[in-house]
Amino acid sequence: MNAGDLADLLPLIAILAASGLLAGFVAGLLGVGGGIVTVPVLEYTLRFAGVPEEWRMHVAVATSLAAIIPTSISSAHTHHARGAVDGDLARAWALPLVLGAALGSVLASRAPLAVLAGVFGSVALLIAAKMLLPLDHWRAAGTAPRGAGGFSVAALIGVVSAMMGIGGGTLSVPALNLCGYPIHRAVGTAALFGVFISIPGTVGYLLAEAPPHLPWATIGFVSLVGLALIAPGSMLTARLGARAAHALSRRRLAQAFGLFLTIVGARMLYRALA
């Protein structure tokens, strides 16, 4: 690579690094993995790395999920220090989250992502409406489900999250909120869920049989270059976002998450239709 090629790549490197900083803050603030920021940025920049269009989403999702590992650990640690993580529920849901994430990463290369994006986008917008409207006292259940019901819910969260390259907070925060969890505790617990989702999901993508014409330093579908550019910034800002979450009021945090889900849902629906 000559100096001219490097100069052409510098703006893209800066974009990826900046997306990592933003993703980490969003992850800590809302208990999500930050994939909603990194996946579209990665998908856009991968075209300049020569990745064929049919594989860009796979690489973006896999690399985003890998970057979520350190982000989720950092965010969960900060939330735990403030007593906002439900350890009992995390232990009850850990196995189905892990199994679901592993299955999701295997299915991702075969499933019609446009259909999944359409369903996910619709659900995200419905949940966003619940978070944005004054429905704080509306509950679907008095507590988070355990047993077979809890296993099914957690496994579904793991599957969908791994397939979309997100840490699970997009689904688990509103789910826990609907089960009576205060928003701060829902966000903190969801951050820990991200650890259970991102690690097995990443392993699945690393072991996937990827096409041979992906860029160098790509293992399976995980781009090590993209990971190296995104992960440091996300780790740096995840704790800042977690601290900011505890500085906001319960209603303001719910509104922030509702706005976040509106963006997520609109983007997913756009991708499904496009």
ABEGO torsion letter per residue (X at the ends): XBAAAAAAAAAAAAAAAAAAAAAAAAAAAAGBAGAAAAAAAAAAAAAAAGBBAAAAAAAAAAAAAAAAAAAAAAAAAAAAAAGABBAAAAAAAAAAAAAAAAAAAAAAAABBAAAAAAAAAAAAAAAAAAAABBAAABBABABBBBEAAAAAAAAAAAAAAAAAGBAGAAAAAAAAAAAGBBAAAAAAAAAAAAAAAAAAAAAAAAABBBBAABBBGBBEABBAAAAAAAAAAAAAAAAAAAAAAAABBAAAAAAAAAAAAAAAAAAAAAAAAX
